[in-house]
């Protein structure tokens, strides 16, 4: 039997009365999340929505151009760090945006 405020259950120290949820409400919430997804329950995401991310910034051709550049540079002895590749891609995206806006 628990003594005082704490007791040991399955090797873990448990606070008596901690997070005591109504089993019926807990079961209903579990079914709603499992069946419909949490965001769909709160009406934050439409039921017919199947994407939750932004479209890709680069096309496959642009991505392969960056890849080929990084690969060629590494073959001749100039390897990029991860942050340098990110800066390169950011600059490339900015330049593409400048070219399409003007």
Biopython code that builds the backbone (N, CA, C, O; Angstrom):
import numpy as np
from Bio.PDB.StructureBuilder import StructureBuilder

atoms = [
    (1, "UNK", "N", (0.837, -1.192, 0.000)),
    (1, "UNK", "CA", (0.000, 0.000, 0.000)),
    (1, "UNK", "C", (0.870, 1.238, 0.000)),
    (1, "UNK", "O", (1.959, 1.230, 0.574)),
    (2, "UNK", "N", (0.411, 2.296, -0.631)),
    (2, "UNK", "CA", (1.179, 3.526, -0.645)),
    (2, "UNK", "C", (1.329, 4.111, 0.751)),
    (2, "UNK", "O", (0.398, 4.093, 1.556)),
    (3, "UNK", "N", (2.509, 4.624, 1.013)),
    (3, "UNK", "CA", (2.713, 5.277, 2.295)),
    (3, "UNK", "C", (3.041, 6.735, 2.032)),
    (3, "UNK", "O", (3.982, 7.033, 1.297)),
    (4, "UNK", "N", (2.296, 7.628, 2.609)),
    (4, "UNK", "CA", (2.534, 9.046, 2.397)),
    (4, "UNK", "C", (2.102, 9.474, 1.004)),
    (4, "UNK", "O", (1.060, 9.056, 0.500)),
    (5, "UNK", "N", (2.918, 10.308, 0.402)),
    (5, "UNK", "CA", (2.553, 10.888, -0.880)),
    (5, "UNK", "C", (3.071, 10.065, -2.066)),
    (5, "UNK", "O", (2.484, 10.133, -3.145)),
    (6, "UNK", "N", (4.149, 9.291, -1.902)),
    (6, "UNK", "CA", (4.757, 8.535, -2.983)),
    (6, "UNK", "C", (4.608, 7.042, -2.754)),
    (6, "UNK", "O", (4.516, 6.588, -1.614)),
    (7, "UNK", "N", (4.584, 6.290, -3.825)),
    (7, "UNK", "CA", (4.693, 4.848, -3.735)),
    (7, "UNK", "C", (5.391, 4.339, -4.988)),
    (7, "UNK", "O", (5.457, 5.047, -5.992)),
    (8, "UNK", "N", (5.906, 3.128, -4.938)),
    (8, "UNK", "CA", (6.654, 2.555, -6.047)),
    (8, "UNK", "C", (5.727, 1.636, -6.838)),
    (8, "UNK", "O", (5.106, 0.736, -6.271)),
    (9, "UNK", "N", (5.634, 1.863, -8.148)),
    (9, "UNK", "CA", (4.820, 1.022, -9.026)),
    (9, "UNK", "C", (5.682, 0.614, -10.206)),
    (9, "UNK", "O", (6.159, 1.471, -10.951)),
    (10, "UNK", "N", (5.883, -0.662, -10.383)),
    (10, "UNK", "CA", (6.689, -1.204, -11.481)),
    (10, "UNK", "C", (8.086, -0.581, -11.515)),
    (10, "UNK", "O", (8.622, -0.319, -12.592)),
    (11, "UNK", "N", (8.671, -0.346, -10.354)),
    (11, "UNK", "CA", (10.022, 0.186, -10.285)),
    (11, "UNK", "C", (10.124, 1.690, -10.418)),
    (11, "UNK", "O", (11.231, 2.229, -10.383)),
    (12, "UNK", "N", (8.999, 2.392, -10.570)),
    (12, "UNK", "CA", (9.022, 3.845, -10.715)),
    (12, "UNK", "C", (8.339, 4.486, -9.513)),
    (12, "UNK", "O", (7.368, 3.955, -8.973)),
    (13, "UNK", "N", (8.861, 5.623, -9.111)),
    (13, "UNK", "CA", (8.243, 6.364, -8.022)),
    (13, "UNK", "C", (7.060, 7.149, -8.587)),
    (13, "UNK", "O", (7.223, 7.911, -9.540)),
    (14, "UNK", "N", (5.892, 6.973, -8.017)),
    (14, "UNK", "CA", (4.676, 7.585, -8.531)),
    (14, "UNK", "C", (4.067, 8.462, -7.444)),
    (14, "UNK", "O", (4.019, 8.070, -6.278)),
    (15, "UNK", "N", (3.605, 9.644, -7.825)),
    (15, "UNK", "CA", (2.927, 10.533, -6.896)),
    (15, "UNK", "C", (1.478, 10.086, -6.796)),
    (15, "UNK", "O", (0.806, 9.906, -7.812)),
    (16, "UNK", "N", (1.007, 9.912, -5.596)),
    (16, "UNK", "CA", (-0.365, 9.460, -5.392)),
    (16, "UNK", "C", (-1.332, 10.561, -5.819)),
    (16, "UNK", "O", (-1.215, 11.704, -5.376)),
    (17, "UNK", "N", (-2.288, 10.213, -6.682)),
    (17, "UNK", "CA", (-3.273, 11.160, -7.161)),
    (17, "UNK", "C", (-2.787, 12.017, -8.316)),
    (17, "UNK", "O", (-3.504, 12.909, -8.771)),
    (18, "UNK", "N", (-1.600, 11.763, -8.788)),
    (18, "UNK", "CA", (-1.017, 12.558, -9.872)),
    (18, "UNK", "C", (-1.627, 12.155, -11.200)),
    (18, "UNK", "O", (-1.626, 10.974, -11.550)),
    (19, "UNK", "N", (-2.144, 13.114, -11.937)),
    (19, "UNK", "CA", (-2.748, 12.886, -13.248)),
    (19, "UNK", "C", (-3.832, 11.808, -13.212)),
    (19, "UNK", "O", (-3.782, 10.842, -13.974)),
    (20, "UNK", "N", (-4.766, 11.975, -12.362)),
    (20, "UNK", "CA", (-5.882, 11.035, -12.310)),
    (20, "UNK", "C", (-6.947, 11.529, -13.280)),
    (20, "UNK", "O", (-7.662, 12.490, -12.998)),
    (21, "UNK", "N", (-7.043, 10.859, -14.426)),
    (21, "UNK", "CA", (-7.968, 11.253, -15.481)),
    (21, "UNK", "C", (-9.213, 10.385, -15.433)),
    (21, "UNK", "O", (-9.178, 9.235, -14.993)),
    (22, "UNK", "N", (-10.318, 10.964, -15.897)),
    (22, "UNK", "CA", (-11.560, 10.211, -16.005)),
    (22, "UNK", "C", (-11.388, 9.201, -17.149)),
    (22, "UNK", "O", (-11.106, 9.611, -18.275)),
    (23, "UNK", "N", (-11.547, 7.907, -16.896)),
    (23, "UNK", "CA", (-11.319, 6.896, -17.929)),
    (23, "UNK", "C", (-12.216, 7.058, -19.153)),
    (23, "UNK", "O", (-11.778, 6.766, -20.266)),
    (24, "UNK", "N", (-13.440, 7.507, -18.985)),
    (24, "UNK", "CA", (-14.363, 7.668, -20.114)),
    (24, "UNK", "C", (-13.894, 8.815, -21.020)),
    (24, "UNK", "O", (-13.887, 8.674, -22.243)),
    (25, "UNK", "N", (-13.499, 9.955, -20.418)),
    (25, "UNK", "CA", (-12.997, 11.080, -21.211)),
    (25, "UNK", "C", (-11.673, 10.732, -21.880)),
    (25, "UNK", "O", (-11.423, 11.132, -23.017)),
    (26, "UNK", "N", (-10.839, 9.997, -21.183)),
    (26, "UNK", "CA", (-9.555, 9.596, -21.742)),
    (26, "UNK", "C", (-9.742, 8.669, -22.942)),
    (26, "UNK", "O", (-9.041, 8.795, -23.946)),
    (27, "UNK", "N", (-10.681, 7.750, -22.832)),
    (27, "UNK", "CA", (-10.963, 6.840, -23.935)),
    (27, "UNK", "C", (-11.530, 7.602, -25.136)),
    (27, "UNK", "O", (-11.157, 7.330, -26.277)),
    (28, "UNK", "N", (-12.430, 8.556, -24.878)),
    (28, "UNK", "CA", (-12.989, 9.360, -25.967)),
    (28, "UNK", "C", (-11.930, 10.203, -26.662)),
    (28, "UNK", "O", (-11.934, 10.323, -27.887)),
    (29, "UNK", "N", (-11.025, 10.786, -25.886)),
    (29, "UNK", "CA", (-9.955, 11.596, -26.471)),
    (29, "UNK", "C", (-9.012, 10.721, -27.292)),
    (29, "UNK", "O", (-8.576, 11.122, -28.372)),
    (30, "UNK", "N", (-8.697, 9.538, -26.791)),
    (30, "UNK", "CA", (-7.826, 8.612, -27.519)),
    (30, "UNK", "C", (-8.450, 8.218, -28.855)),
    (30, "UNK", "O", (-7.769, 8.202, -29.880)),
    (31, "UNK", "N", (-9.724, 7.904, -28.844)),
    (31, "UNK", "CA", (-10.400, 7.510, -30.088)),
    (31, "UNK", "C", (-10.447, 8.669, -31.085)),
    (31, "UNK", "O", (-10.268, 8.463, -32.285)),
    (32, "UNK", "N", (-10.688, 9.889, -30.591)),
    (32, "UNK", "CA", (-10.750, 11.053, -31.480)),
    (32, "UNK", "C", (-9.391, 11.310, -32.133)),
    (32, "UNK", "O", (-9.322, 11.595, -33.329)),
    (33, "UNK", "N", (-8.324, 11.212, -31.365)),
    (33, "UNK", "CA", (-6.993, 11.436, -31.917)),
    (33, "UNK", "C", (-6.624, 10.320, -32.876)),
    (33, "UNK", "O", (-6.067, 10.576, -33.944)),
    (34, "UNK", "N", (-6.927, 9.093, -32.506)),
    (34, "UNK", "CA", (-6.577, 7.950, -33.351)),
    (34, "UNK", "C", (-7.371, 7.961, -34.656)),
    (34, "UNK", "O", (-6.812, 7.696, -35.721)),
    (35, "UNK", "N", (-8.655, 8.263, -34.586)),
    (35, "UNK", "CA", (-9.509, 8.218, -35.774)),
    (35, "UNK", "C", (-9.344, 9.436, -36.677)),
    (35, "UNK", "O", (-9.310, 9.295, -37.899)),
    (36, "UNK", "N", (-9.241, 10.622, -36.097)),
    (36, "UNK", "CA", (-9.288, 11.840, -36.899)),
    (36, "UNK", "C", (-8.010, 12.670, -36.847)),
    (36, "UNK", "O", (-7.830, 13.563, -37.675)),
    (37, "UNK", "N", (-7.138, 12.405, -35.916)),
    (37, "UNK", "CA", (-5.935, 13.232, -35.773)),
    (37, "UNK", "C", (-6.225, 14.438, -34.901)),
    (37, "UNK", "O", (-7.319, 15.000, -34.955)),
    (38, "UNK", "N", (-5.253, 14.836, -34.099)),
    (38, "UNK", "CA", (-5.471, 15.919, -33.136)),
    (38, "UNK", "C", (-5.825, 17.236, -33.820)),
    (38, "UNK", "O", (-6.755, 17.914, -33.382)),
    (39, "UNK", "N", (-5.125, 17.613, -34.863)),
    (39, "UNK", "CA", (-5.401, 18.886, -35.520)),
    (39, "UNK", "C", (-6.764, 18.904, -36.181)),
    (39, "UNK", "O", (-7.385, 19.959, -36.311)),
    (40, "UNK", "N", (-7.219, 17.763, -36.589)),
    (40, "UNK", "CA", (-8.532, 17.699, -37.218)),
    (40, "UNK", "C", (-9.640, 17.824, -36.164)),
    (40, "UNK", "O", (-10.732, 18.302, -36.472)),
    (41, "UNK", "N", (-9.373, 17.406, -34.951)),
    (41, "UNK", "CA", (-10.354, 17.536, -33.883)),
    (41, "UNK", "C", (-10.579, 19.013, -33.561)),
    (41, "UNK", "O", (-11.712, 19.435, -33.331)),
    (42, "UNK", "N", (-9.497, 19.797, -33.543)),
    (42, "UNK", "CA", (-9.602, 21.211, -33.210)),
    (42, "UNK", "C", (-9.999, 22.074, -34.400)),
    (42, "UNK", "O", (-10.057, 23.297, -34.275)),
    (43, "UNK", "N", (-10.276, 21.464, -35.558)),
    (43, "UNK", "CA", (-10.632, 22.170, -36.791)),
    (43, "UNK", "C", (-9.533, 23.124, -37.249)),
    (43, "UNK", "O", (-9.818, 24.140, -37.882)),
    (44, "UNK", "N", (-8.258, 22.795, -36.926)),
    (44, "UNK", "CA", (-7.147, 23.597, -37.419)),
    (44, "UNK", "C", (-6.729, 23.145, -38.810)),
    (44, "UNK", "O", (-6.143, 23.928, -39.559)),
    (45, "UNK", "N", (-7.019, 21.898, -39.173)),
    (45, "UNK", "CA", (-6.665, 21.355, -40.477)),
    (45, "UNK", "C", (-7.935, 20.785, -41.093)),
    (45, "UNK", "O", (-8.659, 20.025, -40.451)),
    (46, "UNK", "N", (-8.200, 21.157, -42.337)),
    (46, "UNK", "CA", (-9.384, 20.659, -43.025)),
    (46, "UNK", "C", (-9.279, 19.143, -43.201)),
    (46, "UNK", "O", (-8.179, 18.618, -43.375)),
    (47, "UNK", "N", (-10.383, 18.452, -43.158)),
    (47, "UNK", "CA", (-10.406, 16.990, -43.210)),
    (47, "UNK", "C", (-9.871, 16.458, -44.542)),
    (47, "UNK", "O", (-9.337, 15.349, -44.586)),
    (48, "UNK", "N", (-10.005, 17.233, -45.638)),
    (48, "UNK", "CA", (-9.537, 16.775, -46.941)),
    (48, "UNK", "C", (-8.094, 17.181, -47.228)),
    (48, "UNK", "O", (-7.560, 16.835, -48.282)),
    (49, "UNK", "N", (-7.460, 17.899, -46.321)),
    (49, "UNK", "CA", (-6.084, 18.350, -46.529)),
    (49, "UNK", "C", (-5.131, 17.163, -46.377)),
    (49, "UNK", "O", (-5.210, 16.408, -45.408)),
    (50, "UNK", "N", (-4.238, 17.015, -47.341)),
    (50, "UNK", "CA", (-3.304, 15.889, -47.252)),
    (50, "UNK", "C", (-1.856, 16.357, -47.180)),
    (50, "UNK", "O", (-0.966, 15.516, -47.057)),
    (51, "UNK", "N", (-1.578, 17.643, -47.249)),
    (51, "UNK", "CA", (-0.215, 18.140, -47.099)),
    (51, "UNK", "C", (-0.178, 19.162, -45.973)),
    (51, "UNK", "O", (-1.112, 19.946, -45.803)),
    (52, "UNK", "N", (0.901, 19.149, -45.210)),
    (52, "UNK", "CA", (1.036, 20.096, -44.111)),
    (52, "UNK", "C", (2.355, 20.838, -44.189)),
    (52, "UNK", "O", (2.807, 21.394, -43.188)),
    (53, "UNK", "N", (2.985, 20.859, -45.357)),
    (53, "UNK", "CA", (4.277, 21.514, -45.491)),
    (53, "UNK", "C", (4.267, 22.436, -46.699)),
    (53, "UNK", "O", (3.371, 22.392, -47.542)),
    (54, "UNK", "N", (5.284, 23.260, -46.750)),
    (54, "UNK", "CA", (5.457, 24.173, -47.875)),
    (54, "UNK", "C", (5.944, 23.389, -49.094)),
    (54, "UNK", "O", (6.606, 22.363, -48.938)),
    (55, "UNK", "N", (5.628, 23.852, -50.295)),
    (55, "UNK", "CA", (6.155, 23.182, -51.485)),
    (55, "UNK", "C", (7.667, 23.367, -51.561)),
    (55, "UNK", "O", (8.191, 24.308, -50.965)),
    (56, "UNK", "N", (8.376, 22.510, -52.267)),
    (56, "UNK", "CA", (9.831, 22.631, -52.349)),
    (56, "UNK", "C", (10.246, 23.964, -52.960)),
    (56, "UNK", "O", (9.578, 24.495, -53.847)),
    (57, "UNK", "N", (11.353, 24.485, -52.472)),
    (57, "UNK", "CA", (11.862, 25.756, -52.961)),
    (57, "UNK", "C", (12.524, 25.594, -54.320)),
    (57, "UNK", "O", (12.382, 26.451, -55.193)),
    (58, "UNK", "N", (13.251, 24.487, -54.498)),
    (58, "UNK", "CA", (13.968, 24.231, -55.742)),
    (58, "UNK", "C", (13.293, 23.123, -56.541)),
    (58, "UNK", "O", (12.711, 22.193, -55.981)),
    (59, "UNK", "N", (13.385, 23.245, -57.857)),
    (59, "UNK", "CA", (12.963, 22.122, -58.699)),
    (59, "UNK", "C", (14.081, 21.087, -58.665)),
    (59, "UNK", "O", (15.163, 21.347, -58.139)),
    (60, "UNK", "N", (13.814, 19.916, -59.227)),
    (60, "UNK", "CA", (14.844, 18.880, -59.251)),
    (60, "UNK", "C", (16.054, 19.313, -60.076)),
    (60, "UNK", "O", (17.182, 18.938, -59.757)),
    (61, "UNK", "N", (15.834, 20.094, -61.131)),
    (61, "UNK", "CA", (16.951, 20.594, -61.939)),
    (61, "UNK", "C", (17.839, 21.539, -61.135)),
    (61, "UNK", "O", (19.066, 21.448, -61.195)),
    (62, "UNK", "N", (17.219, 22.444, -60.385)),
    (62, "UNK", "CA", (17.999, 23.365, -59.564)),
    (62, "UNK", "C", (18.749, 22.618, -58.469)),
    (62, "UNK", "O", (19.907, 22.921, -58.181)),
    (63, "UNK", "N", (18.082, 21.638, -57.858)),
    (63, "UNK", "CA", (18.724, 20.846, -56.818)),
    (63, "UNK", "C", (19.923, 20.082, -57.368)),
    (63, "UNK", "O", (20.972, 20.016, -56.727)),
    (64, "UNK", "N", (19.764, 19.507, -58.559)),
    (64, "UNK", "CA", (20.870, 18.752, -59.143)),
    (64, "UNK", "C", (22.016, 19.677, -59.533)),
    (64, "UNK", "O", (23.174, 19.260, -59.495)),
    (65, "UNK", "N", (21.727, 20.927, -59.908)),
    (65, "UNK", "CA", (22.791, 21.886, -60.222)),
    (65, "UNK", "C", (23.621, 22.188, -58.977)),
    (65, "UNK", "O", (24.849, 22.240, -59.044)),
    (66, "UNK", "N", (22.956, 22.387, -57.849)),
    (66, "UNK", "CA", (23.679, 22.622, -56.596)),
    (66, "UNK", "C", (24.483, 21.385, -56.222)),
    (66, "UNK", "O", (25.649, 21.489, -55.841)),
    (67, "UNK", "N", (23.863, 20.219, -56.331)),
    (67, "UNK", "CA", (24.553, 18.958, -56.010)),
    (67, "UNK", "C", (25.797, 18.781, -56.879)),
    (67, "UNK", "O", (26.870, 18.455, -56.372)),
    (68, "UNK", "N", (25.652, 18.993, -58.177)),
    (68, "UNK", "CA", (26.788, 18.814, -59.083)),
    (68, "UNK", "C", (27.912, 19.796, -58.760)),
    (68, "UNK", "O", (29.087, 19.434, -58.818)),
    (69, "UNK", "N", (27.562, 21.023, -58.424)),
    (69, "UNK", "CA", (28.576, 22.006, -58.060)),
    (69, "UNK", "C", (29.339, 21.566, -56.807)),
    (69, "UNK", "O", (30.569, 21.613, -56.776)),
    (70, "UNK", "N", (28.615, 21.143, -55.789)),
    (70, "UNK", "CA", (29.253, 20.707, -54.543)),
    (70, "UNK", "C", (30.113, 19.470, -54.795)),
    (70, "UNK", "O", (31.206, 19.349, -54.240)),
    (71, "UNK", "N", (29.624, 18.556, -55.627)),
    (71, "UNK", "CA", (30.376, 17.335, -55.936)),
    (71, "UNK", "C", (31.675, 17.657, -56.684)),
    (71, "UNK", "O", (32.730, 17.124, -56.342)),
    (72, "UNK", "N", (31.605, 18.522, -57.699)),
    (72, "UNK", "CA", (32.788, 18.895, -58.473)),
    (72, "UNK", "C", (33.809, 19.592, -57.568)),
    (72, "UNK", "O", (35.006, 19.312, -57.634)),
    (73, "UNK", "N", (33.320, 20.498, -56.729)),
    (73, "UNK", "CA", (34.233, 21.221, -55.841)),
    (73, "UNK", "C", (34.920, 20.270, -54.860)),
    (73, "UNK", "O", (36.095, 20.450, -54.541)),
    (74, "UNK", "N", (34.189, 19.258, -54.380)),
    (74, "UNK", "CA", (34.810, 18.303, -53.457)),
    (74, "UNK", "C", (35.826, 17.419, -54.171)),
    (74, "UNK", "O", (36.818, 17.007, -53.570)),
    (75, "UNK", "N", (35.590, 17.125, -55.441)),
    (75, "UNK", "CA", (36.525, 16.302, -56.203)),
    (75, "UNK", "C", (37.851, 17.028, -56.459)),
    (75, "UNK", "O", (38.900, 16.394, -56.565)),
    (76, "UNK", "N", (37.796, 18.360, -56.557)),
    (76, "UNK", "CA", (39.051, 19.090, -56.782)),
    (76, "UNK", "C", (39.677, 19.558, -55.470)),
    (76, "UNK", "O", (40.664, 20.294, -55.478)),
    (77, "UNK", "N", (39.106, 19.132, -54.349)),
    (77, "UNK", "CA", (39.736, 19.386, -53.054)),
    (77, "UNK", "C", (39.144, 20.505, -52.227)),
    (77, "UNK", "O", (39.676, 20.833, -51.166)),
    (78, "UNK", "N", (38.061, 21.096, -52.684)),
    (78, "UNK", "CA", (37.428, 22.154, -51.906)),
    (78, "UNK", "C", (36.064, 21.647, -51.433)),
    (78, "UNK", "O", (35.058, 21.796, -52.126)),
    (79, "UNK", "N", (36.052, 21.058, -50.266)),
    (79, "UNK", "CA", (34.797, 20.559, -49.712)),
    (79, "UNK", "C", (34.069, 21.640, -48.944)),
    (79, "UNK", "O", (34.692, 22.470, -48.282)),
    (80, "UNK", "N", (32.773, 21.629, -49.032)),
    (80, "UNK", "CA", (31.947, 22.578, -48.304)),
    (80, "UNK", "C", (31.501, 21.968, -46.981)),
    (80, "UNK", "O", (31.293, 20.758, -46.890)),
    (81, "UNK", "N", (31.354, 22.806, -45.954)),
    (81, "UNK", "CA", (30.723, 22.361, -44.713)),
    (81, "UNK", "C", (29.213, 22.436, -44.903)),
    (81, "UNK", "O", (28.724, 22.975, -45.897)),
    (82, "UNK", "N", (28.495, 21.896, -43.954)),
    (82, "UNK", "CA", (27.028, 21.914, -44.032)),
    (82, "UNK", "C", (26.516, 23.352, -44.075)),
    (82, "UNK", "O", (25.632, 23.678, -44.869)),
    (83, "UNK", "N", (27.070, 24.205, -43.224)),
    (83, "UNK", "CA", (26.604, 25.599, -43.191)),
    (83, "UNK", "C", (26.958, 26.322, -44.484)),
    (83, "UNK", "O", (26.197, 27.180, -44.932)),
    (84, "UNK", "N", (28.098, 25.995, -45.093)),
    (84, "UNK", "CA", (28.450, 26.621, -46.367)),
    (84, "UNK", "C", (27.492, 26.189, -47.475)),
    (84, "UNK", "O", (27.140, 26.993, -48.338)),
    (85, "UNK", "N", (27.069, 24.923, -47.455)),
    (85, "UNK", "CA", (26.093, 24.453, -48.455)),
    (85, "UNK", "C", (24.756, 25.150, -48.242)),
    (85, "UNK", "O", (24.084, 25.519, -49.205)),
    (86, "UNK", "N", (24.371, 25.331, -46.984)),
    (86, "UNK", "CA", (23.119, 26.042, -46.700)),
    (86, "UNK", "C", (23.194, 27.496, -47.182)),
    (86, "UNK", "O", (22.232, 28.018, -47.746)),
    (87, "UNK", "N", (24.334, 28.139, -46.958)),
    (87, "UNK", "CA", (24.508, 29.519, -47.437)),
    (87, "UNK", "C", (24.497, 29.575, -48.963)),
    (87, "UNK", "O", (23.914, 30.484, -49.554)),
    (88, "UNK", "N", (25.139, 28.606, -49.589)),
    (88, "UNK", "CA", (25.157, 28.534, -51.050)),
    (88, "UNK", "C", (23.733, 28.401, -51.604)),
    (88, "UNK", "O", (23.357, 29.091, -52.551)),
    (89, "UNK", "N", (22.953, 27.505, -51.000)),
    (89, "UNK", "CA", (21.568, 27.303, -51.444)),
    (89, "UNK", "C", (20.725, 28.551, -51.189)),
    (89, "UNK", "O", (19.877, 28.900, -52.009)),
    (90, "UNK", "N", (20.949, 29.222, -50.063)),
    (90, "UNK", "CA", (20.201, 30.450, -49.767)),
    (90, "UNK", "C", (20.518, 31.538, -50.778)),
    (90, "UNK", "O", (19.623, 32.221, -51.276)),
    (91, "UNK", "N", (21.806, 31.691, -51.076)),
    (91, "UNK", "CA", (22.197, 32.696, -52.070)),
    (91, "UNK", "C", (21.609, 32.370, -53.437)),
    (91, "UNK", "O", (21.153, 33.259, -54.157)),
    (92, "UNK", "N", (21.624, 31.097, -53.784)),
    (92, "UNK", "CA", (21.078, 30.664, -55.070)),
    (92, "UNK", "C", (19.579, 30.955, -55.144)),
    (92, "UNK", "O", (19.079, 31.423, -56.167)),
    (93, "UNK", "N", (18.871, 30.675, -54.056)),
    (93, "UNK", "CA", (17.426, 30.949, -54.020)),
    (93, "UNK", "C", (17.165, 32.452, -54.118)),
    (93, "UNK", "O", (16.243, 32.882, -54.810)),
    (94, "UNK", "N", (17.974, 33.241, -53.428)),
    (94, "UNK", "CA", (17.802, 34.694, -53.472)),
    (94, "UNK", "C", (18.059, 35.221, -54.878)),
    (94, "UNK", "O", (17.312, 36.064, -55.375)),
    (95, "UNK", "N", (19.122, 34.724, -55.524)),
    (95, "UNK", "CA", (19.426, 35.148, -56.890)),
    (95, "UNK", "C", (18.321, 34.755, -57.861)),
    (95, "UNK", "O", (17.985, 35.524, -58.762)),
    (96, "UNK", "N", (17.756, 33.571, -57.685)),
    (96, "UNK", "CA", (16.652, 33.135, -58.549)),
    (96, "UNK", "C", (15.453, 34.041, -58.355)),
    (96, "UNK", "O", (14.779, 34.393, -59.324)),
    (97, "UNK", "N", (15.176, 34.425, -57.114)),
    (97, "UNK", "CA", (14.038, 35.301, -56.835)),
    (97, "UNK", "C", (14.277, 36.679, -57.458)),
    (97, "UNK", "O", (13.357, 37.276, -58.016)),
    (98, "UNK", "N", (15.498, 37.178, -57.365)),
    (98, "UNK", "CA", (15.835, 38.469, -57.966)),
    (98, "UNK", "C", (15.631, 38.416, -59.473)),
    (98, "UNK", "O", (15.123, 39.371, -60.062)),
    (99, "UNK", "N", (16.019, 37.315, -60.102)),
    (99, "UNK", "CA", (15.895, 37.209, -61.552)),
    (99, "UNK", "C", (14.436, 37.129, -61.997)),
    (99, "UNK", "O", (14.085, 37.642, -63.060)),
    (100, "UNK", "N", (13.581, 36.486, -61.189)),
    (100, "UNK", "CA", (12.176, 36.338, -61.596)),
    (100, "UNK", "C", (11.368, 37.583, -61.284)),
    (100, "UNK", "O", (10.353, 37.833, -61.935)),
    (101, "UNK", "N", (11.795, 38.376, -60.294)),
    (101, "UNK", "CA", (11.040, 39.573, -59.918)),
    (101, "UNK", "C", (11.279, 40.738, -60.861)),
    (101, "UNK", "O", (10.419, 41.610, -60.990)),
    (102, "UNK", "N", (12.437, 40.772, -61.526)),
    (102, "UNK", "CA", (12.735, 41.938, -62.376)),
    (102, "UNK", "C", (12.392, 41.686, -63.817)),
    (102, "UNK", "O", (12.581, 42.564, -64.659)),
]
sb = StructureBuilder()
sb.init_structure("model")
sb.init_model(0)
sb.init_chain("A")
sb.init_seg("    ")
for serial, (resi, resn, name, xyz) in enumerate(atoms, 1):
    if name == "N":
        sb.init_residue(resn, " ", resi, " ")
    sb.init_atom(name, np.array(xyz, "f"), 0.0, 1.0, " ", f" {name:<3s}", serial, name[0])
structure = sb.get_structure()
